[in-house]
Amino acid sequence: MPQLDTSTWLITVVFSTITLFSLMQLKVSLHNFPQMPSIKHHQPTKTDNPWELKWTKIYSPLSLPLQ
C-alpha cells in the first residue's frame, strides 16, 4: 500500500490561511462604514388597553376558600 505524501500539507495550509486573511482584510477595507451614526430619538407610544381602565383581580384556584 503506498504511503501518503504529507510533505506539502504545511505549505498548503499556511498559504491558504494567508490568502484567506488577505481576502477578508481587502473585503473589510473596501466596505463603506458610516462615519457618524445619528442618534434616533424614540418616543414610546402609549396604547389604551381595555383592561387598564378597570380594576381586575385574578383568583387563583388555590386561594379560593374550600367548599
All heavy atoms as a GROMACS GRO file, in nm:
protein
  552
    1MET      N    1   0.086  -0.117   0.000
    1MET     CA    2   0.000   0.000   0.000
    1MET      C    3   0.091   0.125   0.000
    1MET      O    4   0.176   0.138   0.088
    1MET     CB    5  -0.088  -0.004   0.125
    1MET     CG    6  -0.190   0.103   0.128
    1MET     SD    7  -0.302   0.066   0.264
    1MET     CE    8  -0.403   0.205   0.257
    2PRO      N    9   0.069   0.219  -0.092
    2PRO     CA   10   0.156   0.336  -0.099
    2PRO      C   11   0.130   0.432   0.018
    2PRO      O   12   0.019   0.440   0.069
    2PRO     CB   13   0.121   0.401  -0.232
    2PRO     CG   14  -0.014   0.350  -0.265
    2PRO     CD   15  -0.027   0.216  -0.201
    3GLN      N   16   0.233   0.500   0.056
    3GLN     CA   17   0.222   0.594   0.168
    3GLN      C   18   0.183   0.732   0.116
    3GLN      O   19   0.228   0.773   0.008
    3GLN     CB   20   0.356   0.602   0.241
    3GLN     CG   21   0.343   0.680   0.368
    3GLN     CD   22   0.426   0.615   0.477
    3GLN    OE1   23   0.497   0.518   0.450
    3GLN    NE2   24   0.415   0.666   0.596
    4LEU      N   25   0.099   0.800   0.195
    4LEU     CA   26   0.051   0.931   0.156
    4LEU      C   27   0.161   1.034   0.180
    4LEU      O   28   0.218   1.041   0.288
    4LEU     CB   29  -0.074   0.967   0.237
    4LEU     CG   30  -0.143   1.098   0.202
    4LEU    CD1   31  -0.194   1.095   0.058
    4LEU    CD2   32  -0.259   1.121   0.297
    5ASP      N   33   0.189   1.112   0.079
    5ASP     CA   34   0.293   1.215   0.092
    5ASP      C   35   0.232   1.340   0.155
    5ASP      O   36   0.148   1.406   0.096
    5ASP     CB   37   0.349   1.247  -0.047
    5ASP     CG   38   0.460   1.350  -0.038
    5ASP    OD1   39   0.522   1.362   0.069
    5ASP    OD2   40   0.484   1.418  -0.140
    6THR      N   41   0.274   1.371   0.278
    6THR     CA   42   0.218   1.485   0.351
    6THR      C   43   0.318   1.599   0.363
    6THR      O   44   0.300   1.689   0.443
    6THR     CB   45   0.175   1.442   0.492
    6THR    OG1   46   0.289   1.392   0.560
    6THR    CG2   47   0.066   1.338   0.486
    7SER      N   48   0.422   1.597   0.283
    7SER     CA   49   0.526   1.699   0.296
    7SER      C   50   0.479   1.837   0.252
    7SER      O   51   0.530   1.939   0.300
    7SER     CB   52   0.650   1.658   0.217
    7SER     OG   53   0.618   1.650   0.080
    8THR      N   54   0.382   1.846   0.164
    8THR     CA   55   0.337   1.977   0.115
    8THR      C   56   0.215   2.030   0.191
    8THR      O   57   0.167   2.139   0.160
    8THR     CB   58   0.301   1.969  -0.034
    8THR    OG1   59   0.196   1.873  -0.050
    8THR    CG2   60   0.420   1.926  -0.117
    9TRP      N   61   0.165   1.957   0.287
    9TRP     CA   62   0.044   2.000   0.357
    9TRP      C   63   0.067   2.126   0.438
    9TRP      O   64  -0.018   2.214   0.442
    9TRP     CB   65  -0.006   1.888   0.448
    9TRP     CG   66  -0.075   1.778   0.374
    9TRP    CD1   67  -0.072   1.754   0.241
    9TRP    CD2   68  -0.156   1.676   0.431
    9TRP    NE1   69  -0.146   1.644   0.210
    9TRP    CE2   70  -0.199   1.594   0.326
    9TRP    CE3   71  -0.195   1.646   0.559
    9TRP    CZ2   72  -0.281   1.484   0.346
    9TRP    CZ3   73  -0.276   1.536   0.580
    9TRP    CH2   74  -0.319   1.457   0.473
   10LEU      N   75   0.181   2.138   0.502
   10LEU     CA   76   0.208   2.256   0.583
   10LEU      C   77   0.211   2.382   0.495
   10LEU      O   78   0.149   2.483   0.529
   10LEU     CB   79   0.342   2.241   0.657
   10LEU     CG   80   0.382   2.361   0.742
   10LEU    CD1   81   0.286   2.380   0.857
   10LEU    CD2   82   0.524   2.342   0.791
   11ILE      N   83   0.276   2.374   0.383
   11ILE     CA   84   0.283   2.488   0.292
   11ILE      C   85   0.143   2.524   0.241
   11ILE      O   86   0.106   2.641   0.235
   11ILE     CB   87   0.379   2.457   0.175
   11ILE    CG1   88   0.521   2.442   0.226
   11ILE    CG2   89   0.372   2.565   0.068
   11ILE    CD1   90   0.619   2.391   0.123
   12THR      N   91   0.065   2.424   0.209
   12THR     CA   92  -0.070   2.447   0.158
   12THR      C   93  -0.158   2.515   0.264
   12THR      O   94  -0.229   2.611   0.235
   12THR     CB   95  -0.134   2.313   0.115
   12THR    OG1   96  -0.051   2.251   0.018
   12THR    CG2   97  -0.272   2.336   0.058
   13VAL      N   98  -0.151   2.468   0.387
   13VAL     CA   99  -0.232   2.525   0.495
   13VAL      C  100  -0.187   2.668   0.525
   13VAL      O  101  -0.270   2.758   0.541
   13VAL     CB  102  -0.225   2.435   0.620
   13VAL    CG1  103  -0.283   2.506   0.741
   13VAL    CG2  104  -0.295   2.303   0.596
   14VAL      N  105  -0.059   2.691   0.530
   14VAL     CA  106  -0.008   2.824   0.562
   14VAL      C  107  -0.046   2.924   0.454
   14VAL      O  108  -0.098   3.033   0.483
   14VAL     CB  109   0.146   2.820   0.583
   14VAL    CG1  110   0.205   2.961   0.584
   14VAL    CG2  111   0.181   2.746   0.709
   15PHE      N  112  -0.028   2.890   0.329
   15PHE     CA  113  -0.061   2.982   0.221
   15PHE      C  114  -0.212   3.000   0.206
   15PHE      O  115  -0.258   3.109   0.170
   15PHE     CB  116   0.004   2.939   0.090
   15PHE     CG  117   0.147   2.982   0.080
   15PHE    CD1  118   0.248   2.889   0.094
   15PHE    CD2  119   0.180   3.114   0.061
   15PHE    CE1  120   0.380   2.927   0.086
   15PHE    CE2  121   0.312   3.155   0.053
   15PHE     CZ  122   0.413   3.061   0.066
   16SER      N  123  -0.288   2.899   0.234
   16SER     CA  124  -0.434   2.914   0.230
   16SER      C  125  -0.480   3.010   0.339
   16SER      O  126  -0.568   3.094   0.317
   16SER     CB  127  -0.502   2.778   0.248
   16SER     OG  128  -0.471   2.693   0.142
   17THR      N  129  -0.422   2.998   0.456
   17THR     CA  130  -0.458   3.086   0.566
   17THR      C  131  -0.420   3.231   0.534
   17THR      O  132  -0.499   3.324   0.556
   17THR     CB  133  -0.387   3.041   0.696
   17THR    OG1  134  -0.419   2.904   0.720
   17THR    CG2  135  -0.429   3.125   0.813
   18ILE      N  136  -0.302   3.250   0.480
   18ILE     CA  137  -0.258   3.385   0.443
   18ILE      C  138  -0.348   3.444   0.335
   18ILE      O  139  -0.388   3.561   0.342
   18ILE     CB  140  -0.110   3.383   0.397
   18ILE    CG1  141  -0.019   3.352   0.514
   18ILE    CG2  142  -0.071   3.515   0.331
   18ILE    CD1  143   0.125   3.326   0.476
   19THR      N  144  -0.385   3.363   0.237
   19THR     CA  145  -0.472   3.410   0.130
   19THR      C  146  -0.610   3.447   0.183
   19THR      O  147  -0.665   3.552   0.149
   19THR     CB  148  -0.484   3.302   0.021
   19THR    OG1  149  -0.354   3.267  -0.026
   19THR    CG2  150  -0.569   3.350  -0.094
   20LEU      N  151  -0.667   3.363   0.268
   20LEU     CA  152  -0.800   3.392   0.324
   20LEU      C  153  -0.796   3.519   0.410
   20LEU      O  154  -0.887   3.602   0.405
   20LEU     CB  155  -0.849   3.273   0.405
   20LEU     CG  156  -0.903   3.157   0.324
   20LEU    CD1  157  -0.935   3.039   0.415
   20LEU    CD2  158  -1.026   3.198   0.246
   21PHE      N  159  -0.691   3.533   0.489
   21PHE     CA  160  -0.678   3.652   0.573
   21PHE      C  161  -0.667   3.777   0.485
   21PHE      O  162  -0.732   3.879   0.512
   21PHE     CB  163  -0.554   3.638   0.663
   21PHE     CG  164  -0.532   3.756   0.751
   21PHE    CD1  165  -0.610   3.776   0.863
   21PHE    CD2  166  -0.433   3.847   0.720
   21PHE    CE1  167  -0.590   3.887   0.944
   21PHE    CE2  168  -0.412   3.957   0.800
   21PHE     CZ  169  -0.490   3.978   0.912
   22SER      N  170  -0.588   3.770   0.381
   22SER     CA  171  -0.571   3.885   0.290
   22SER      C  172  -0.702   3.921   0.221
   22SER      O  173  -0.736   4.039   0.208
   22SER     CB  174  -0.464   3.855   0.186
   22SER     OG  175  -0.342   3.826   0.246
   23LEU      N  176  -0.774   3.821   0.176
   23LEU     CA  177  -0.902   3.848   0.109
   23LEU      C  178  -1.004   3.911   0.204
   23LEU      O  179  -1.078   4.002   0.167
   23LEU     CB  180  -0.957   3.720   0.048
   23LEU     CG  181  -0.886   3.670  -0.077
   23LEU    CD1  182  -0.942   3.534  -0.119
   23LEU    CD2  183  -0.900   3.769  -0.190
   24MET      N  184  -1.007   3.862   0.327
   24MET     CA  185  -1.101   3.919   0.424
   24MET      C  186  -1.063   4.063   0.459
   24MET      O  187  -1.149   4.149   0.474
   24MET     CB  188  -1.107   3.833   0.550
   24MET     CG  189  -1.178   3.701   0.530
   24MET     SD  190  -1.345   3.719   0.466
   24MET     CE  191  -1.422   3.802   0.603
   25GLN      N  192  -0.933   4.089   0.473
   25GLN     CA  193  -0.889   4.226   0.500
   25GLN      C  194  -0.925   4.319   0.385
   25GLN      O  195  -0.968   4.433   0.406
   25GLN     CB  196  -0.737   4.228   0.524
   25GLN     CG  197  -0.695   4.164   0.653
   25GLN     CD  198  -0.746   4.240   0.773
   25GLN    OE1  199  -0.744   4.362   0.776
   25GLN    NE2  200  -0.793   4.167   0.872
   26LEU      N  201  -0.907   4.273   0.265
   26LEU     CA  202  -0.941   4.353   0.149
   26LEU      C  203  -1.092   4.380   0.143
   26LEU      O  204  -1.135   4.492   0.115
   26LEU     CB  205  -0.894   4.282   0.022
   26LEU     CG  206  -0.914   4.355  -0.109
   26LEU    CD1  207  -0.829   4.480  -0.114
   26LEU    CD2  208  -0.881   4.263  -0.224
   27LYS      N  209  -1.170   4.278   0.172
   27LYS     CA  210  -1.315   4.292   0.169
   27LYS      C  211  -1.362   4.392   0.274
   27LYS      O  212  -1.446   4.478   0.247
   27LYS     CB  213  -1.380   4.156   0.192
   27LYS     CG  214  -1.529   4.155   0.177
   27LYS     CD  215  -1.578   4.013   0.189
   27LYS     CE  216  -1.727   4.005   0.178
   27LYS     NZ  217  -1.777   4.030   0.046
   28VAL      N  218  -1.305   4.385   0.393
   28VAL     CA  219  -1.346   4.476   0.500
   28VAL      C  220  -1.297   4.618   0.471
   28VAL      O  221  -1.368   4.715   0.497
   28VAL     CB  222  -1.293   4.425   0.637
   28VAL    CG1  223  -1.308   4.530   0.744
   28VAL    CG2  224  -1.365   4.298   0.676
   29SER      N  225  -1.180   4.630   0.416
   29SER     CA  226  -1.126   4.764   0.390
   29SER      C  227  -1.203   4.837   0.279
   29SER      O  228  -1.205   4.959   0.276
   29SER     CB  229  -0.978   4.756   0.354
   29SER     OG  230  -0.962   4.697   0.227
   30LEU      N  231  -1.264   4.764   0.188
   30LEU     CA  232  -1.341   4.826   0.081
   30LEU      C  233  -1.486   4.854   0.119
   30LEU      O  234  -1.559   4.916   0.042
   30LEU     CB  235  -1.337   4.738  -0.044
   30LEU     CG  236  -1.200   4.725  -0.110
   30LEU    CD1  237  -1.210   4.630  -0.229
   30LEU    CD2  238  -1.148   4.859  -0.154
   31HIS      N  239  -1.527   4.810   0.235
   31HIS     CA  240  -1.664   4.831   0.279
   31HIS      C  241  -1.681   4.974   0.328
   31HIS      O  242  -1.595   5.027   0.399
   31HIS     CB  243  -1.700   4.732   0.390
   31HIS     CG  244  -1.843   4.738   0.431
   31HIS    ND1  245  -1.944   4.687   0.354
   31HIS    CD2  246  -1.901   4.791   0.539
   31HIS    CE1  247  -2.059   4.707   0.415
   31HIS    NE2  248  -2.035   4.771   0.528
   32ASN      N  249  -1.791   5.038   0.293
   32ASN     CA  250  -1.817   5.176   0.335
   32ASN      C  251  -1.897   5.175   0.465
   32ASN      O  252  -2.015   5.140   0.467
   32ASN     CB  253  -1.895   5.251   0.227
   32ASN     CG  254  -1.810   5.273   0.105
   32ASN    OD1  255  -1.689   5.292   0.115
   32ASN    ND2  256  -1.872   5.267  -0.011
   33PHE      N  257  -1.832   5.217   0.572
   33PHE     CA  258  -1.899   5.228   0.701
   33PHE      C  259  -1.946   5.371   0.722
   33PHE      O  260  -1.880   5.465   0.677
   33PHE     CB  261  -1.803   5.189   0.815
   33PHE     CG  262  -1.765   5.044   0.813
   33PHE    CD1  263  -1.641   5.005   0.764
   33PHE    CD2  264  -1.850   4.947   0.861
   33PHE    CE1  265  -1.604   4.872   0.762
   33PHE    CE2  266  -1.814   4.814   0.860
   33PHE     CZ  267  -1.691   4.777   0.810
   34PRO      N  268  -2.056   5.392   0.792
   34PRO     CA  269  -2.100   5.530   0.819
   34PRO      C  270  -2.001   5.599   0.914
   34PRO      O  271  -1.951   5.539   1.009
   34PRO     CB  272  -2.237   5.513   0.884
   34PRO     CG  273  -2.244   5.372   0.928
   34PRO     CD  274  -2.150   5.293   0.842
   35GLN      N  275  -1.974   5.726   0.886
   35GLN     CA  276  -1.876   5.799   0.967
   35GLN      C  277  -1.930   5.831   1.105
   35GLN      O  278  -1.870   5.798   1.205
   35GLN     CB  279  -1.835   5.929   0.895
   35GLN     CG  280  -1.763   5.904   0.764
   35GLN     CD  281  -1.631   5.831   0.784
   35GLN    OE1  282  -1.564   5.851   0.884
   35GLN    NE2  283  -1.596   5.746   0.691
   36MET      N  284  -2.043   5.899   1.109
   36MET     CA  285  -2.102   5.935   1.238
   36MET      C  286  -2.248   5.890   1.238
   36MET      O  287  -2.333   5.957   1.178
   36MET     CB  288  -2.096   6.087   1.260
   36MET     CG  289  -1.957   6.139   1.284
   36MET     SD  290  -1.889   6.081   1.439
   36MET     CE  291  -1.995   6.161   1.554
   37PRO      N  292  -2.277   5.780   1.299
   37PRO     CA  293  -2.418   5.737   1.301
   37PRO      C  294  -2.502   5.834   1.384
   37PRO      O  295  -2.461   5.878   1.491
   37PRO     CB  296  -2.412   5.598   1.365
   37PRO     CG  297  -2.283   5.592   1.437
   37PRO     CD  298  -2.190   5.688   1.371
   38SER      N  299  -2.616   5.869   1.333
   38SER     CA  300  -2.702   5.964   1.404
   38SER      C  301  -2.786   5.891   1.508
   38SER      O  302  -2.826   5.776   1.491
   38SER     CB  303  -2.794   6.035   1.305
   38SER     OG  304  -2.876   5.938   1.243
   39ILE      N  305  -2.813   5.960   1.615
   39ILE     CA  306  -2.893   5.903   1.724
   39ILE      C  307  -3.040   5.928   1.694
   39ILE      O  308  -3.081   6.042   1.667
   39ILE     CB  309  -2.853   5.967   1.858
   39ILE    CG1  310  -2.707   5.938   1.888
   39ILE    CG2  311  -2.944   5.917   1.970
   39ILE    CD1  312  -2.654   6.009   2.010
   40LYS      N  313  -3.117   5.824   1.698
   40LYS     CA  314  -3.260   5.837   1.672
   40LYS      C  315  -3.333   5.840   1.806
   40LYS      O  316  -3.320   5.749   1.888
   40LYS     CB  317  -3.310   5.720   1.588
   40LYS     CG  318  -3.251   5.719   1.450
   40LYS     CD  319  -3.307   5.605   1.369
   40LYS     CE  320  -3.247   5.608   1.230
   40LYS     NZ  321  -3.294   5.497   1.149
   41HIS      N  322  -3.410   5.946   1.825
   41HIS     CA  323  -3.488   5.957   1.948
   41HIS      C  324  -3.621   5.886   1.928
   41HIS      O  325  -3.695   5.916   1.834
   41HIS     CB  326  -3.511   6.104   1.983
   41HIS     CG  327  -3.383   6.174   2.013
   41HIS    ND1  328  -3.309   6.150   2.127
   41HIS    CD2  329  -3.311   6.266   1.943
   41HIS    CE1  330  -3.201   6.224   2.126
   41HIS    NE2  331  -3.199   6.296   2.015
   42HIS      N  332  -3.646   5.796   2.017
   42HIS     CA  333  -3.768   5.716   2.004
   42HIS      C  334  -3.864   5.754   2.116
   42HIS      O  335  -3.830   5.748   2.234
   42HIS     CB  336  -3.733   5.567   2.012
   42HIS     CG  337  -3.852   5.478   2.010
   42HIS    ND1  338  -3.932   5.462   1.900
   42HIS    CD2  339  -3.906   5.399   2.106
   42HIS    CE1  340  -4.029   5.378   1.929
   42HIS    NE2  341  -4.016   5.340   2.053
   43GLN      N  342  -3.984   5.793   2.077
   43GLN     CA  343  -4.087   5.823   2.175
   43GLN      C  344  -4.175   5.700   2.193
   43GLN      O  345  -4.235   5.653   2.097
   43GLN     CB  346  -4.174   5.940   2.128
   43GLN     CG  347  -4.098   6.070   2.116
   43GLN     CD  348  -4.070   6.129   2.252
   43GLN    OE1  349  -4.028   6.058   2.343
   43GLN    NE2  350  -4.094   6.257   2.266
   44PRO      N  351  -4.183   5.648   2.315
   44PRO     CA  352  -4.271   5.531   2.333
   44PRO      C  353  -4.417   5.572   2.317
   44PRO      O  354  -4.460   5.677   2.364
   44PRO     CB  355  -4.241   5.486   2.476
   44PRO     CG  356  -4.181   5.604   2.543
   44PRO     CD  357  -4.115   5.688   2.437
   45THR      N  358  -4.488   5.489   2.250
   45THR     CA  359  -4.630   5.517   2.228
   45THR      C  360  -4.712   5.446   2.334
   45THR      O  361  -4.688   5.331   2.368
   45THR     CB  362  -4.674   5.470   2.089
   45THR    OG1  363  -4.642   5.331   2.076
   45THR    CG2  364  -4.601   5.547   1.980
   46LYS      N  365  -4.810   5.517   2.385
   46LYS     CA  366  -4.897   5.462   2.487
   46LYS      C  367  -5.022   5.408   2.420
   46LYS      O  368  -5.092   5.481   2.350
   46LYS     CB  369  -4.934   5.571   2.588
   46LYS     CG  370  -5.030   5.530   2.692
   46LYS     CD  371  -4.955   5.468   2.807
   46LYS     CE  372  -5.051   5.448   2.923
   46LYS     NZ  373  -5.070   5.313   2.958
   47THR      N  374  -5.050   5.281   2.440
   47THR     CA  375  -5.171   5.223   2.382
   47THR      C  376  -5.275   5.208   2.491
   47THR      O  377  -5.244   5.173   2.605
   47THR     CB  378  -5.141   5.085   2.320
   47THR    OG1  379  -5.084   5.001   2.421
   47THR    CG2  380  -5.042   5.098   2.206
   48ASP      N  381  -5.397   5.236   2.456
   48ASP     CA  382  -5.508   5.222   2.551
   48ASP      C  383  -5.563   5.082   2.544
   48ASP      O  384  -5.620   5.042   2.443
   48ASP     CB  385  -5.618   5.323   2.519
   48ASP     CG  386  -5.568   5.464   2.543
   48ASP    OD1  387  -5.484   5.483   2.633
   48ASP    OD2  388  -5.613   5.555   2.471
   49ASN      N  389  -5.545   5.011   2.652
   49ASN     CA  390  -5.596   4.874   2.659
   49ASN      C  391  -5.720   4.874   2.748
   49ASN      O  392  -5.723   4.942   2.851
   49ASN     CB  393  -5.490   4.781   2.718
   49ASN     CG  394  -5.368   4.771   2.629
   49ASN    OD1  395  -5.380   4.770   2.509
   49ASN    ND2  396  -5.252   4.765   2.690
   50PRO      N  397  -5.820   4.797   2.714
   50PRO     CA  398  -5.943   4.798   2.794
   50PRO      C  399  -5.921   4.748   2.937
   50PRO      O  400  -5.989   4.791   3.029
   50PRO     CB  401  -6.039   4.707   2.718
   50PRO     CG  402  -5.961   4.640   2.613
   50PRO     CD  403  -5.831   4.713   2.598
   51TRP      N  404  -5.824   4.661   2.957
   51TRP     CA  405  -5.804   4.609   3.092
   51TRP      C  406  -5.729   4.708   3.181
   51TRP      O  407  -5.719   4.688   3.300
   51TRP     CB  408  -5.732   4.475   3.087
   51TRP     CG  409  -5.602   4.478   3.012
   51TRP    CD1  410  -5.482   4.516   3.058
   51TRP    CD2  411  -5.584   4.440   2.876
   51TRP    NE1  412  -5.388   4.507   2.960
   51TRP    CE2  413  -5.448   4.459   2.846
   51TRP    CE3  414  -5.669   4.393   2.776
   51TRP    CZ2  415  -5.394   4.432   2.721
   51TRP    CZ3  416  -5.615   4.366   2.652
   51TRP    CH2  417  -5.480   4.385   2.626
   52GLU      N  418  -5.677   4.815   3.125
   52GLU     CA  419  -5.611   4.915   3.208
   52GLU      C  420  -5.711   5.013   3.267
   52GLU      O  421  -5.679   5.086   3.360
   52GLU     CB  422  -5.507   4.991   3.125
   52GLU     CG  423  -5.387   4.907   3.090
   52GLU     CD  424  -5.284   4.985   3.008
   52GLU    OE1  425  -5.316   5.097   2.965
   52GLU    OE2  426  -5.176   4.931   2.988
   53LEU      N  427  -5.830   5.019   3.214
   53LEU     CA  428  -5.929   5.115   3.260
   53LEU      C  429  -6.002   5.070   3.385
   53LEU      O  430  -6.055   5.152   3.458
   53LEU     CB  431  -6.031   5.141   3.148
   53LEU     CG  432  -5.971   5.200   3.019
   53LEU    CD1  433  -6.079   5.212   2.914
   53LEU    CD2  434  -5.906   5.334   3.047
   54LYS      N  435  -6.008   4.943   3.409
   54LYS     CA  436  -6.082   4.896   3.524
   54LYS      C  437  -5.994   4.804   3.609
   54LYS      O  438  -5.897   4.747   3.561
   54LYS     CB  439  -6.208   4.822   3.481
   54LYS     CG  440  -6.183   4.702   3.392
   54LYS     CD  441  -6.313   4.643   3.345
   54LYS     CE  442  -6.285   4.528   3.250
   54LYS     NZ  443  -6.405   4.467   3.199
   55TRP      N  444  -6.030   4.796   3.735
   55TRP     CA  445  -5.954   4.714   3.829
   55TRP      C  446  -6.001   4.570   3.816
   55TRP      O  447  -6.120   4.541   3.816
   55TRP     CB  448  -5.978   4.764   3.972
   55TRP     CG  449  -5.903   4.688   4.073
   55TRP    CD1  450  -5.774   4.704   4.108
   55TRP    CD2  451  -5.954   4.581   4.154
   55TRP    NE1  452  -5.739   4.616   4.205
   55TRP    CE2  453  -5.847   4.538   4.236
   55TRP    CE3  454  -6.077   4.517   4.166
   55TRP    CZ2  455  -5.861   4.435   4.327
   55TRP    CZ3  456  -6.089   4.416   4.258
   55TRP    CH2  457  -5.982   4.376   4.337
   56THR      N  458  -5.908   4.481   3.801
   56THR     CA  459  -5.941   4.339   3.791
   56THR      C  460  -5.859   4.262   3.891
   56THR      O  461  -5.748   4.302   3.927
   56THR     CB  462  -5.913   4.283   3.651
   56THR    OG1  463  -5.777   4.302   3.620
   56THR    CG2  464  -6.000   4.349   3.546
   57LYS      N  465  -5.914   4.153   3.935
   57LYS     CA  466  -5.842   4.067   4.027
   57LYS      C  467  -5.852   3.925   3.974
   57LYS      O  468  -5.959   3.879   3.936
   57LYS     CB  469  -5.901   4.074   4.167
   57LYS     CG  470  -5.821   3.996   4.267
   57LYS     CD  471  -5.868   4.021   4.408
   57LYS     CE  472  -5.780   3.946   4.504
   57LYS     NZ  473  -5.820   3.969   4.642
   58ILE      N  474  -5.740   3.859   3.971
   58ILE     CA  475  -5.738   3.722   3.922
   58ILE      C  476  -5.735   3.630   4.044
   58ILE      O  477  -5.648   3.644   4.131
   58ILE     CB  478  -5.616   3.697   3.833
   58ILE    CG1  479  -5.621   3.789   3.711
   58ILE    CG2  480  -5.609   3.552   3.790
   58ILE    CD1  481  -5.496   3.787   3.628
   59TYR      N  482  -5.831   3.542   4.051
   59TYR     CA  483  -5.839   3.448   4.162
   59TYR      C  484  -5.770   3.319   4.126
   59TYR      O  485  -5.803   3.256   4.028
   59TYR     CB  486  -5.985   3.419   4.199
   59TYR     CG  487  -6.054   3.538   4.261
   59TYR    CD1  488  -6.134   3.620   4.185
   59TYR    CD2  489  -6.036   3.566   4.396
   59TYR    CE1  490  -6.197   3.730   4.241
   59TYR    CE2  491  -6.098   3.674   4.454
   59TYR     CZ  492  -6.179   3.756   4.375
   59TYR     OH  493  -6.240   3.863   4.432
   60SER      N  494  -5.675   3.284   4.206
   60SER     CA  495  -5.609   3.157   4.187
   60SER      C  496  -5.694   3.048   4.249
   60SER      O  497  -5.751   3.068   4.358
   60SER     CB  498  -5.471   3.162   4.251
   60SER     OG  499  -5.414   3.034   4.248
   61PRO      N  500  -5.706   2.931   4.187
   61PRO     CA  501  -5.788   2.825   4.246
   61PRO      C  502  -5.739   2.783   4.384
   61PRO      O  503  -5.817   2.742   4.468
   61PRO     CB  504  -5.776   2.710   4.147
   61PRO     CG  505  -5.730   2.770   4.020
   61PRO     CD  506  -5.655   2.894   4.055
   62LEU      N  507  -5.612   2.799   4.411
   62LEU     CA  508  -5.561   2.758   4.541
   62LEU      C  509  -5.594   2.860   4.650
   62LEU      O  510  -5.594   2.827   4.769
   62LEU     CB  511  -5.408   2.739   4.534
   62LEU     CG  512  -5.364   2.624   4.441
   62LEU    CD1  513  -5.211   2.622   4.432
   62LEU    CD2  514  -5.415   2.492   4.490
   63SER      N  515  -5.622   2.984   4.612
   63SER     CA  516  -5.652   3.086   4.714
   63SER      C  517  -5.801   3.096   4.745
   63SER      O  518  -5.840   3.168   4.836
   63SER     CB  519  -5.600   3.222   4.666
   63SER     OG  520  -5.677   3.266   4.556
   64LEU      N  521  -5.884   3.025   4.668
   64LEU     CA  522  -6.028   3.030   4.695
   64LEU      C  523  -6.059   2.950   4.821
   64LEU      O  524  -5.991   2.852   4.854
   64LEU     CB  525  -6.104   2.969   4.576
   64LEU     CG  526  -6.100   3.050   4.446
   64LEU    CD1  527  -6.167   2.972   4.334
   64LEU    CD2  528  -6.169   3.183   4.466
   65PRO      N  529  -6.162   2.990   4.896
   65PRO     CA  530  -6.198   2.913   5.017
   65PRO      C  531  -6.251   2.774   4.979
   65PRO      O  532  -6.312   2.755   4.874
   65PRO     CB  533  -6.307   2.998   5.082
   65PRO     CG  534  -6.356   3.089   4.975
   65PRO     CD  535  -6.247   3.106   4.876
   66LEU      N  536  -6.226   2.683   5.067
   66LEU     CA  537  -6.273   2.545   5.042
   66LEU      C  538  -6.422   2.538   5.058
   66LEU      O  539  -6.481   2.600   5.145
   66LEU     CB  540  -6.205   2.449   5.139
   66LEU     CG  541  -6.054   2.436   5.119
   66LEU    CD1  542  -5.996   2.349   5.230
   66LEU    CD2  543  -6.023   2.377   4.986
   67GLN      N  544  -6.486   2.458   4.976
   67GLN     CA  545  -6.632   2.445   4.984
   67GLN      C  546  -6.671   2.311   5.041
   67GLN      O  547  -6.609   2.213   5.026
   67GLN     CB  548  -6.693   2.461   4.845
   67GLN     CG  549  -6.673   2.602   4.791
   67GLN     CD  550  -6.736   2.618   4.655
   67GLN    OE1  551  -6.792   2.524   4.598
   67GLN    NE2  552  -6.727   2.736   4.601
   0.00000   0.00000   0.00000
